[in-house]
Amino acid sequence: LRRVSSFGRVLLRGLNIDEVRRMLESLTQENIPVGLAEAVHRQTEGNPLFVQEVVRYLTEEKLLTRESGRLQTSGDTALEMSIPEGLRDVIGKRLSNLSNECNELLSFASVIGREFPLDTLKAVADMNDANFVNALKEAVQLSILEERSQLGEIRYRFTHAFFRQTLYEELIAPQRLYIHQQVARSMEKLYEKRLEEHASELAEHFSHSTDHADLEKAVSYGEMAAKRAMGVYAYSEAARLLDQTIKVQKILDPDDKEKLCDLILDLCDTLFPIPDTKRIIEVEAPAAFALAEELNDSSRAVRGCKLAVEAVFVDRFDLGRDIQKVWIDRAERYALPDTPEKAWADATLGSWMFNRGDMHSGEKLIRSALDLARRLDDQYTIQHVLSVAIVMWVAPQYTLEREQLGEELWASVQRSGLRGVVPAAFGQLFDAYLVAGKKQQAEKYLDDLRIIAEKTKMFNVVQFTSLIESDLKIIDGQLEEAVKMSKEVRARSEQASVTLFSGSGARVHIYLGRPVEIPESMLRSFEGRVSNCLILAHQGQIEETSKIIDRYVIKRTNFGTDEDLFPTFADTVFLEVSILIGHSQAAEMIYNRLNGTDVRTGGARALPCIARLLGGAAALLERYDDAREHYKEAIKVCTEMRFRPEMALTRLELAELLLDHYPDEKAEALEHLDFAINEFREMKMQPSLERALRRKDILKA
């Protein structure tokens, strides 16, 4: 073919991780977690044939198990240690065509690693120069190795990981042990001025030794490599390195509980941004806490509690869960007075109490914790407590304070990095700006957050960045784009087995007139139940929504007083629902609570312009002049925020008000109506468009 003039070589790349995951799901008809897809990709390099063979092997050998509705490799099965028999035969035939010298050289190379420097191979291979060069040339010509030279260094790489693995497995244990030791010592000399760059390889080679001093080096280099991986946001690699380091430490000195506890806590830090919260909650945090208890070490104990609490929040979403309270109580037990640990524990307990309904006691604890954190000037703790306050203090009376706390939090983040921010605070800081009607500040915050998300690749930061982008798309009237982004966020959450819900996701479907359903898991959360109430109201289920309104509005203790700390977003939704179903009593109660406050919108979880809803409530209560003034205020707010859907809805409702109660204002009403119709068409807000057109038809008739 090479001699044919029309011949051309087409280089095919392997599948990427996401493509491998989709192929696995197609082959197994199961949900595949990212970790398993990464392992298969690492093993097969995305070669579709190899992917298929690996899946067949894992299935036939019963090495896959179902856990929480998802496939995982069973027990301690290491995917990298498994070569399907069919592939082993193919690889064996390729290697059998090599000379003895070439096979010997490749055996040394297989111990060094998938990729290796020529100098290291030369140092450990017991061959004369002529045989070495000939064997190396043969391996390259037969495409077992490929040259990967770079400035100042000649490197080689196995063309596929399976070649390296097969050769490695053919060595007997004493051979492997000897070569690993030789490689480790050679690399230490070769890279004595760049040990950190090669810490991962050094840790791997020293870990295969039986010598005590070598194992100590394996632990030291393992920690160094993990720290370096975290520094470049390679969280999965850092977790893999610490897993290996912990295994070595248990062999080296299982009685050194301080070291083991620290390694497990560091491992939890790497698992959190992946996120592998389930493992933190069920395995690593309990193990670290048990060791800290044995040591009677309060600092380590509280650190373990912190990691568990934050993991439960991400994994389960609801701050009020009982499992979280267990860890909070443990933190309170071990946190010493006037320490960052005490401030963290009190703030977290305050958030739990707040979420369980004891809001005033919770607020006092959070304020006390914030005073202590500021006094100690501990940025991690300051960020944590500020995050808790922003997440919890969502009643109308907190609007200005919450915005100020958000500014303080973000200033700390920009000074000190993301050290103690509760994940939900990323969304709630944006919410604070929206509630206050500060869209420009919200957009500036998004720009900063987007930079952090792109740099760190932290799952929670990426997810909340996308949710905020989706909310701003809704405000700008790009509703289809918002739907697309919302679906992507949900898909990533499901893929990572974490719960992340957006009330605005339901809102955009309502704007577009499309069916929407709250996931069953989210109906257990308060936010999910509130959003579901709005959906039921739009579906015309008046009896069901009336029961919800009676429970959360009519029968609410201390309604509308300073003691009422009920969330702004919830009363925003309940006001909208009350107007929809004609519940005058509830509408008047919420109207009186929200009127005259600093609240401009329902925030990220509800979105509507408050002045528009106040206008609707006033109209329902037959206070038409008040309704007209509220609609004028809504137009002002929506103009400042460039809030297209709410502007169109406001002008439609104002047109309806004028047509029904101000017959002399027909010209103005028609102007508002025509504006709304054009906007609804452009944004594809079908239910509102049909409502506006019906009004126009009545006028024509």
LOFIDO-593448 format. One record per residue (C-alpha): x, y, z. Coordinates in steps of 0.25 Angstrom, whole numbers, padded with zeros to 4 digits, always signed. Layout:
BEGIN
XYZ/...
***
This chain:
BEGIN
+0000+0000+0000/+0011+0010+0003/+0016+0009-0012/+0002+0013-0017/+0001+0028-0020/-0013+0029-0014/-0009+0022-0001/-0010+0031+0012/-0008+0027+0026/-0019+0031+0036/-0016+0031+0050/-0027+0027+0059/-0028+0031+0074/-0033+0023+0085/-0047+0026+0091/-0046+0037+0102/-0051+0034+0117/-0065+0038+0114/-0066+0030+0101/-0061+0018+0109/-0071+0020+0119/-0082+0021+0109/-0077+0008+0102/-0077+0001+0115/-0091+0005+0118/-0095+0000+0104/-0088-0013+0106/-0093-0016+0121/-0107-0008+0120/-0103-0002+0134/-0099+0011+0140/-0084+0012+0140/-0077+0021+0150/-0066+0030+0145/-0055+0023+0154/-0058+0010+0147/-0058+0016+0133/-0044+0023+0137/-0038+0010+0141/-0043+0003+0128/-0038+0014+0120/-0024+0014+0127/-0023-0001+0124/-0028-0001+0110/-0024+0013+0105/-0038+0014+0099/-0035+0003+0089/-0050-0002+0086/-0045-0016+0084/-0038-0016+0097/-0049-0010+0104/-0059-0021+0100/-0049-0032+0104/-0047-0026+0118/-0062-0025+0120/-0064-0039+0116/-0052-0044+0125/-0058-0036+0137/-0072-0041+0134/-0067-0056+0132/-0058-0056+0145/-0070-0049+0153/-0060-0038+0156/-0072-0027+0155/-0082-0025+0166/-0094-0016+0166/-0094-0006+0177/-0104+0005+0179/-0109+0002+0165/-0096+0004+0159/-0085-0006+0155/-0072-0007+0162/-0060-0016+0162/-0062-0026+0173/-0054-0026+0186/-0039-0023+0185/-0039-0026+0170/-0028-0017+0163/-0033-0015+0149/-0018-0012+0144/-0014-0026+0149/-0024-0034+0140/-0021-0037+0125/-0032-0044+0118/-0028-0058+0113/-0031-0054+0098/-0022-0042+0099/-0011-0050+0106/-0010-0060+0095/-0009-0049+0084/+0002-0041+0092/+0009-0054+0095/+0010-0057+0080/+0016-0043+0077/+0026-0045+0088/+0030-0059+0084/+0036-0053+0071/+0046-0045+0079/+0061-0050+0081/+0065-0054+0095/+0073-0041+0097/+0062-0033+0093/+0052-0040+0103/+0062-0039+0114/+0064-0024+0112/+0049-0022+0111/+0047-0030+0124/+0056-0019+0131/+0048-0008+0124/+0035-0014+0129/+0039-0012+0143/+0044+0002+0141/+0030+0006+0136/+0021+0009+0124/+0031+0020+0120/+0045+0021+0124/+0058+0029+0122/+0069+0022+0114/+0079+0025+0125/+0071+0017+0136/+0069+0005+0126/+0084+0005+0123/+0088+0006+0138/+0080-0007+0142/+0081-0015+0129/+0093-0025+0131/+0097-0025+0116/+0109-0020+0108/+0107-0008+0099/+0105-0015+0086/+0095-0025+0091/+0087-0013+0098/+0087-0005+0085/+0083-0016+0076/+0072-0021+0086/+0066-0007+0087/+0066-0005+0072/+0059-0018+0070/+0048-0014+0081/+0046-0001+0073/+0045-0007+0059/+0035-0017+0064/+0027-0006+0070/+0028-0011+0085/+0035+0002+0089/+0034+0016+0083/+0044+0027+0085/+0039+0039+0093/+0051+0047+0094/+0051+0061+0099/+0061+0073+0101/+0073+0067+0110/+0067+0053+0111/+0065+0041+0103/+0052+0033+0107/+0045+0021+0102/+0031+0016+0104/+0023+0003+0102/+0014+0005+0091/+0003-0001+0099/+0002-0004+0114/-0002-0019+0112/+0012-0021+0106/+0018-0016+0119/+0009-0023+0128/+0011-0037+0121/+0026-0036+0122/+0025-0031+0136/+0016-0043+0140/+0026-0053+0134/+0037-0049+0144/+0038-0057+0157/+0036-0049+0170/+0051-0049+0173/+0055-0044+0160/+0044-0033+0161/+0049-0029+0175/+0064-0028+0171/+0061-0020+0158/+0051-0010+0166/+0062-0008+0176/+0073-0005+0165/+0063+0004+0158/+0060+0012+0171/+0075+0014+0174/+0078+0018+0160/+0067+0028+0159/+0071+0034+0173/+0085+0037+0167/+0080+0041+0153/+0069+0051+0159/+0076+0055+0172/+0073+0070+0168/+0059+0067+0163/+0053+0057+0173/+0040+0063+0174/+0037+0062+0159/+0040+0047+0160/+0034+0044+0174/+0023+0036+0168/+0032+0026+0161/+0042+0026+0173/+0030+0022+0183/+0026+0011+0173/+0039+0005+0172/+0043+0006+0187/+0030+0000+0191/+0033-0013+0185/+0045-0015+0194/+0046-0023+0207/+0056-0014+0213/+0051-0005+0225/+0059+0007+0220/+0054+0006+0206/+0039+0005+0211/+0042+0018+0219/+0046+0024+0206/+0034+0019+0199/+0025+0026+0209/+0032+0039+0208/+0032+0039+0193/+0018+0035+0193/+0014+0047+0201/+0022+0056+0193/+0016+0051+0180/+0002+0052+0185/+0005+0066+0190/+0010+0070+0176/-0002+0063+0169/-0012+0072+0178/-0004+0084+0175/-0007+0082+0160/-0022+0078+0163/-0019+0063+0159/-0029+0058+0170/-0030+0044+0165/-0015+0042+0164/-0013+0048+0178/-0023+0038+0183/-0017+0026+0176/-0003+0030+0182/-0008+0032+0196/-0015+0018+0195/-0002+0012+0192/+0005+0020+0202/-0005+0015+0213/-0002+0000+0209/+0013+0002+0210/+0011+0009+0224/+0003-0002+0229/+0014-0012+0225/+0025-0002+0230/+0020+0001+0244/+0005-0002+0247/+0006+0003+0261/+0010+0017+0256/-0005+0022+0258/-0001+0037+0257/+0005+0034+0243/-0006+0025+0238/-0017+0035+0243/-0010+0047+0236/-0009+0039+0223/-0024+0035+0223/-0028+0049+0226/-0020+0054+0214/-0026+0043+0206/-0040+0049+0210/-0036+0062+0205/-0033+0056+0191/-0046+0048+0191/-0054+0060+0193/-0052+0068+0180/-0053+0055+0172/-0064+0054+0178/-0064+0040+0185/-0072+0044+0197/-0078+0031+0199/-0064+0025+0202/-0061+0037+0212/-0074+0035+0219/-0074+0019+0220/-0059+0016+0221/-0048+0026+0222/-0054+0037+0232/-0058+0026+0242/-0044+0019+0241/-0037+0033+0243/-0047+0036+0255/-0044+0023+0261/-0029+0025+0261/-0031+0039+0266/-0039+0034+0278/-0029+0024+0281/-0018+0035+0281/-0028+0044+0289/-0024+0054+0279/-0035+0065+0278/-0029+0072+0266/-0029+0060+0257/-0042+0055+0262/-0049+0068+0258/-0042+0068+0245/-0048+0055+0242/-0062+0060+0247/-0061+0072+0237/-0058+0063+0225/-0069+0053+0229/-0080+0065+0231/-0076+0072+0218/-0076+0058+0210/-0090+0055+0216/-0095+0069+0211/-0090+0067+0197/-0095+0052+0196/-0108+0054+0203/-0111+0069+0201/-0119+0071+0213/-0112+0077+0225/-0122+0072+0235/-0119+0057+0233/-0117+0049+0246/-0103+0043+0241/-0098+0057+0240/-0102+0060+0255/-0094+0048+0259/-0082+0054+0254/-0085+0068+0258/-0087+0063+0273/-0073+0056+0272/-0067+0069+0267/-0073+0077+0279/-0068+0066+0288/-0054+0068+0284/-0053+0082+0280/-0045+0090+0290/-0050+0104+0295/-0045+0116+0287/-0040+0108+0276/-0043+0108+0261/-0048+0094+0263/-0058+0100+0273/-0063+0111+0263/-0065+0100+0252/-0072+0091+0261/-0082+0102+0267/-0085+0107+0253/-0088+0093+0248/-0097+0090+0260/-0103+0103+0258/-0106+0100+0243/-0112+0087+0247/-0121+0093+0258/-0125+0104+0248/-0129+0093+0238/-0137+0085+0248/-0146+0097+0252/-0138+0103+0264/-0134+0115+0256/-0131+0125+0267/-0122+0116+0275/-0115+0112+0262/-0113+0127+0259/-0107+0130+0272/-0097+0118+0271/-0093+0123+0257/-0091+0137+0261/-0083+0133+0273/-0075+0124+0264/-0073+0135+0254/-0068+0144+0265/-0058+0134+0270/-0053+0131+0255/-0050+0146+0253/-0043+0147+0266/-0034+0135+0263/-0032+0141+0249/-0032+0126+0243/-0036+0127+0229/-0041+0113+0227/-0050+0115+0239/-0055+0129+0235/-0059+0123+0221/-0066+0111+0227/-0074+0120+0237/-0077+0131+0226/-0082+0120+0217/-0091+0114+0227/-0097+0128+0230/-0099+0130+0215/-0106+0117+0213/-0115+0118+0226/-0118+0132+0227/-0128+0133+0215/-0140+0141+0222/-0143+0154+0216/-0138+0162+0229/-0124+0156+0225/-0123+0161+0211/-0113+0173+0213/-0105+0166+0224/-0104+0153+0215/-0099+0161+0203/-0088+0167+0212/-0084+0154+0218/-0083+0149+0203/-0073+0160+0200/-0065+0157+0212/-0065+0142+0208/-0061+0144+0194/-0050+0154+0198/-0044+0143+0207/-0045+0133+0196/-0037+0142+0187/-0027+0145+0198/-0025+0130+0203/-0031+0121+0192/-0043+0111+0194/-0040+0106+0208/-0052+0105+0216/-0064+0108+0207/-0076+0099+0209/-0080+0095+0195/-0094+0100+0195/-0088+0114+0198/-0084+0115+0184/-0098+0115+0179/-0103+0123+0192/-0094+0135+0190/-0099+0136+0176/-0113+0135+0182/-0110+0147+0191/-0107+0156+0180/-0119+0152+0172/-0128+0154+0184/-0123+0168+0186/-0125+0170+0170/-0110+0172+0168/-0108+0165+0155/-0095+0172+0151/-0088+0167+0164/-0094+0153+0161/-0088+0153+0148/-0074+0158+0153/-0075+0147+0164/-0078+0137+0153/-0065+0141+0145/-0057+0139+0157/-0063+0126+0160/-0061+0121+0145/-0046+0124+0146/-0045+0115+0159/-0054+0104+0153/-0045+0104+0140/-0032+0104+0149/-0036+0094+0160/-0046+0085+0152/-0053+0083+0166/-0066+0075+0164/-0074+0084+0173/-0068+0097+0168/-0071+0093+0153/-0085+0089+0156/-0089+0101+0163/-0082+0110+0153/-0091+0103+0142/-0103+0105+0151/-0100+0120+0152/-0098+0121+0137/-0111+0114+0135/-0118+0123+0144/-0112+0135+0137/-0117+0129+0124/-0131+0129+0129/-0130+0144+0133/-0125+0147+0120/-0136+0140+0113/-0128+0129+0107/-0137+0118+0112/-0133+0107+0103/-0119+0108+0106/-0122+0108+0121/-0130+0095+0119/-0118+0089+0112/-0108+0093+0123/-0117+0089+0134/-0118+0075+0128/-0103+0074+0127/-0102+0078+0142/-0112+0067+0146/-0105+0057+0137/-0091+0060+0143/-0097+0059+0157/-0104+0045+0154/-0091+0040+0148/-0083+0044+0161/-0095+0039+0170/-0097+0052+0177/-0110+0060+0179/-0110+0074+0173/-0124+0081+0171/-0127+0094+0165/-0141+0101+0167/-0138+0109+0155/-0137+0097+0146/-0152+0095+0150/-0155+0110+0147/-0149+0109+0133/-0158+0098+0129/-0170+0105+0135/-0167+0117+0127/-0166+0109+0114/-0179+0101+0118/-0172+0087+0118/-0174+0076+0128/-0165+0075+0139/-0163+0065+0151/-0155+0067+0163/-0146+0054+0166/-0152+0045+0177/-0139+0047+0185/-0141+0062+0185/-0155+0062+0190/-0149+0058+0203/-0142+0072+0204/-0150+0085+0207/-0145+0092+0194/-0150+0080+0186/-0164+0080+0193/-0165+0095+0191/-0162+0094+0176/-0172+0083+0175/-0183+0091+0181/-0181+0101+0169/-0182+0090+0159/-0194+0085+0165/-0201+0099+0165/-0197+0100+0150/-0204+0086+0148/-0217+0091+0154/-0216+0083+0167/-0222+0093+0176/-0226+0084+0187/-0212+0078+0189/-0205+0092+0188/-0215+0098+0198/-0211+0088+0208/-0196+0091+0206/-0200+0106+0207/-0208+0104+0220/-0196+0097+0226/-0185+0106+0223/-0192+0119+0222/-0205+0120+0230/-0201+0111+0242/-0187+0116+0242/-0183+0121+0256/-0179+0136+0258/-0182+0139+0243/-0176+0152+0238/-0170+0156+0251/-0155+0157+0254/-0156+0143+0260/-0160+0138+0246/-0147+0133+0239/-0154+0125+0228/-0146+0126+0215/-0149+0137+0205/-0149+0127+0193/-0160+0118+0199/-0169+0130+0202/-0166+0135+0188/-0171+0122+0183/-0183+0121+0192/-0187+0135+0189/-0187+0131+0174/-0195+0119+0177/-0205+0126+0186/-0208+0136+0174/-0209+0124+0164/-0219+0117+0173/-0226+0129+0178/-0222+0127+0192/-0225+0142+0197/-0222+0140+0212/-0208+0134+0209/-0205+0144+0198/-0208+0155+0208/-0199+0150+0219/-0187+0148+0210/-0190+0161+0203/-0189+0168+0216/-0176+0161+0220/-0169+0164+0207/-0174+0178+0204/-0164+0189+0208/-0152+0179+0209/-0139+0180+0202/-0143+0167+0194/-0143+0169+0179/-0144+0155+0174/-0147+0141+0179/-0132+0138+0177/-0126+0126+0170/-0135+0116+0176/-0148+0123+0172/-0144+0135+0162/-0157+0143+0160/-0157+0158+0162/-0163+0161+0176/-0170+0174+0171/-0177+0166+0160/-0182+0156+0170/-0186+0167+0180/-0194+0174+0168/-0201+0160+0166/-0204+0159+0181/-0210+0173+0181/-0218+0171+0169/-0224+0158+0176/-0227+0166+0188/-0234+0177+0179/-0224+0187+0183/-0222+0192+0168/-0215+0205+0170/-0205+0198+0179/-0203+0187+0169/-0200+0197+0158/-0189+0203+0166/-0183+0190+0169/-0183+0186+0154/-0176+0200+0151/-0166+0196+0161/-0164+0182+0155/-0162+0189+0142/-0151+0197+0148/-0144+0185+0155/-0145+0176+0142/-0139+0188+0134/-0127+0189+0143/-0125+0174+0144/-0128+0172+0129/-0138+0161+0134/-0145+0158+0121/-0155+0147+0125/-0160+0155+0137/-0160+0168+0129/-0170+0161+0119/-0178+0155+0130/-0179+0168+0137/-0184+0176+0125/-0194+0165+0122/-0200+0166+0136/-0200+0181+0136/-0207+0181+0122/-0217+0171+0128/-0219+0180+0140/-0221+0193+0132/-0231+0186+0122/-0239+0180+0134/-0239+0192+0143/-0234+0205+0136/-0242+0205+0123/-0236+0219+0120/-0222+0213+0119/-0225+0204+0107/-0214+0210+0099/-0203+0207+0109/-0209+0193+0112/-0208+0190+0097/-0193+0195+0097/-0190+0186+0109/-0197+0174+0102/-0190+0175+0089/-0177+0176+0096/-0180+0164+0104/-0185+0156+0092/-0172+0159+0084/-0163+0155+0096/-0171+0142+0099/-0170+0138+0084/-0155+0140+0084/-0153+0133+0097/-0163+0122+0093/-0171+0124+0106/-0183+0117+0100/-0193+0117+0112/-0191+0132+0114/-0191+0135+0099/-0205+0127+0098/-0210+0135+0110/-0206+0149+0104/-0211+0145+0090/-0225+0141+0097/-0225+0155+0102/-0222+0161+0089/-0233+0153+0082/-0243+0158+0092/-0239+0172+0089/-0241+0170+0074/-0254+0164+0076/
***
